[in-house]
Amino acid sequence: MRALSEEYPEEGDLVIGTVKRITDYGAYVLLDEYGKEGLIHISEISTSWVRNIRDHLREGQKLVLKVLRVNPSKGEVDLSLRRVTGRERTEKMVEWKKERRAETIFKEAAESLGASAEEAGGIRAKLLEKYDSLFDALKECAERGGAPLEKLGIPPQWINALVEAAKEKIKPERVKVSATLEMSCHKPNGIELIKAALLKAKKVKKGQDALVRIYTIGAPKYRVEVEAKGYPEAERRLREVVETAIKAIEGAGGKGSLLA
């Protein structure tokens, strides 16, 4: 796992905490992302009256908490459980689990290279100069390969290790891309020829894990939407659909173009 932050969270931050000790006046938790201890006062545990703290919390429990006050000089962090909304709790926990997975993947890549902790720390720092999180960096590795990392000055062996580990553990999310086509045909059966060209283009995805939708947004303009796993695949499929549609209508004596 990553080295714990030397800093303290800021007031208003959402943090992950593990309940370590319960007292009559509150609960002490270890802040997983900082390696520091914080206190949830009994008044900040629930919106309703708390008779027995153990009816609400237990040792070892993972919580999403809001930071109320921070006093680094005294090593104090005051936390609230009751001020965290359901949506905040869900989003923070998902984010935390993603980062834990990313740390495991990064560690595997470092171990495969026999890298020292210092070297691995330098690579992580370079990734976080560009990306908001380690997971975001590895997710892009899984979806786009190592090209984005080359610009960061990361050594080739590290790029290969990170891409290989990321592709094995992070499955690309389904994404949607779109384009607008302008198609026309002045033959008597022009409308039918346009429909045939679009139908042929739609069949490009047949047998592939991609969804294609084509609809009119007001003749002669047509919208093409492609949904697939990851942007590279979606963009490649979109190009194929667009090129097929234009080629088909031009072959039938009409005109087709991709609008900017």
N, C-alpha and C positions, 0 to 999 in steps of 0.2 A: 504494500500500500504506500501512498505518497507520504512524504514527510509532513508532519503536522505544522500548521501555520504558527509563526511566532507572534502573530498579531492577535488582537481581540476582535470579536465581531462588533458591528456598529449598532447603535440603537435603531430599532425598527427592523433589523435583519431577521430572517427566518433561519433557524438552525436545527440540526438534528442532535438530540440528547439521549443518553442512556441513563435511566434511573439507577443510582448507586446506593443511596441511603435515604430512608424515610424517617422523619421526625414528627413530633406533634405539631410543629409550626410550618412544615413544608417538606420539600424533597430536594435533595442534592443530586444533580445530574452531571455526567461527563459530556462535554461538548465534543462529539465525535470528530468534527472537522478542525478543531482547534487544540484538543488535548487539555482543555482547561475546565474547571468546575464552575457550575452556576447553581443558583437557587431559585426554585419555584416556591414562592410564599403560598401558604394555604389559601389566601384570598385570591390568588391568580390561577387556581386549579380548575375551578368550575364556575359557571354563571349562577349556579344554585348553591345553597348553603352546604358546606362540607362538614359532616359530623366526624367521619373517620377517613383520613387520607387514603388508607389502604383499600377503601371501597372504590377508589378512582385510579390508583397507581400501584405498581408492583416493581420490585427490584428487577433490573434487567430489561425493563420495557423501553422500547424505542419511541421517542416522541418528537413531534415537530413543534417547536417553541418560538415565541417571538421575544426578541431582546428588548427589555424595558430600559435598563440602565447599565452602564459599564463604568467601572472605576479601576483602571489598570494598576494604579499605584497601590491599591489594596487587594488586587487580584479578585475583585468582585464582579459578578455578572448576574443581574436580576432578570428573571425570565417569566413568561406568562404562557400558560396552556389555554386558558379560556379565551384569549384574544385572537387565537388562530382560527380562521374560517375553514370550513370543510374543503373548499377549493384550494386554499393555500396549503393545507395539509397534504392533499393528494399530489399537487404539483411539485412541492418540495421533496416529498418522498420518492417520486418518480425520478426527479433530478439527482437525488442522492444515490439511488440504486444504479443509475446510469454511470455516475462517476466511480462508484465502487467497481463496476464491471470494467470500465476503462482502465482503472489502476491495475486490475488483474491482467488485462491484455498487455498493457505497457510493460508490466513486470516480466511477463513471459517473453516478450520481444527482447528485453534487456538481458535476461538470463540466456537466451539463445545465442547472444553475441558475447556472453561472458563479460559484459560491461560492468565497470565499477559504479558505485553509488554516485560518485562525483560526476562521472560521464553521463549517467542516466539523468541526473538532475539538470545538467546543462541542456540536454535534448528536450526535456520537459519544459524548461524555461523558454526555449526557442518556440516550441509549439504554442505556449500560452501567450507569447507576444502577439500572435495573430488570432488565435481562437479563444473564445470565451471560456471554454472548458476542454479538458483532455478528451472527453467523450466526443465533443464536436470535431476535434482534430481527427480522431480515429474513425469517426463516422464518414468523414470526407475521404479518408484513405480507402475505406471499404467501397465507397460509391464511385470515386474518381481515380483511384490509383495514387501513385506517388508524385505525379507532376506538381501539385500544389506545394509539396514539401521541398522540392528542389530549390524553389525561390527563397526558402528560409535558410539555405546553407547547411542543411542536414546531410550528413554523409550518406552515400549510396547504400552502404550495408545496413544502416539504421532505417532508411526508407523501405528497403526490401523487407526487413524484419517486421516493421510496423504494418505495412500493407498486408503481408501474409497473415499476420496474427489478427488484424482487423477484419479481413474478409472471411476468416474462419469463424469469428465470434459475433460479428455484427451483420445482420441481414438487412440489406437496403430496404428502406420504407417505400411504399408505393407513392409515387408522385404524379402530378398531372402537368402537362405542358400543352400549349395551344398555338394555333396560327390561323390567320385569316386569308382565304383564297378569293380571288376575283375570277369568275369563269363566265364565259359567254359563247353563244353559238347562234348564228343568224339563219341557220337552215330551218326548214319547216318543222322538223322534229328536234329542234335544238334543245328544248327542255329535257326530252328523253335522253338525248346524247349526254347532256350534263349529268343527269341522274346515273347513267350507266358508267360514266367516268368516275364519279364519286363512289359508286358501289364497288367498282374494281379497286379503287384506292383503299377502301375500307377492308377489303379481303387480304390486304398485304399482311395483316397481323394474324391471319389464320394459322392455328397451330402454335402460336406464341403466347407467352404469358403477358399479354397486353390487351387493353381495352381501347377501342377507337370509336369515337362518336363524331358524326358530321351532320351539321344542320345549317339551315339558311338563317342569315341575320338580315335578310332583305336583299333579294336578287339585285345585282349579280355577285353578292358577297356571301361566302360560306365559311362557317367556323369549323375547324378541325381540332378535336381534343384527343389526346393520347394519355392513357394512364398505364404506368408500368413500374417495375421495381428499380428505383434509382434514376437519377437524371440522365446519365449516359444512355441507358437503354430507351428511356422515354423520348429523348431528343433524337436518337437514331431512328426510332420507329416513326416519329413525326416527319422527319425528312423523307423517309421512304413513302409515306402516305401522300405527302404533298407532291413529290416528284412524280409519283404514279398518276395522280389525278391530272396534273398539268400535261404530262405526256399523252394520256388517254384522250383528253379533250382536244389537244392540238392534232392528234392523229385522226380525229373525227372531223376536222375542219374548223374547230373553234379556237378560242384563245383562253389562256389561263396564266395567272401570275400570283406570286406571293406578295401580299401587302406588308409594308413595313410596320 
